[in-house]
Amino acid sequence: MKLLNNPLAPRRALPEKTRQIKAWVRDLYCLNDDVVVALSEIACRDEGCPDVETVIGIMRPGQKIESLRVHKALADVEHADLPVPTG
């Protein structure tokens, strides 16, 4: 019996990869310890987008959440995939 791959099914946690990506974001965006960096892996329905994408939320105190999107599964995100800050 062959199991189908459900892109909406919960994925196994990847704590080491999550910590690594958060550290890359903190370094790239020069973030202080009071800034929260959150990662989510979600299904992507946009045309040209893979089944799953990684969304990175940067939450600075008193500011709107900044969202970064990487059109890859969390496990596949590399440093070079992160958007470079502007300004």
Protein Blocks (a to p, Z undefined) as FASTA:
>chain_A
ZZdddfkbccdddfklmmmmmmmmmmmnopafkbccdddddddfbghiafbdcdddddde
hiacddddddbdfklpcfklpccdeZZ
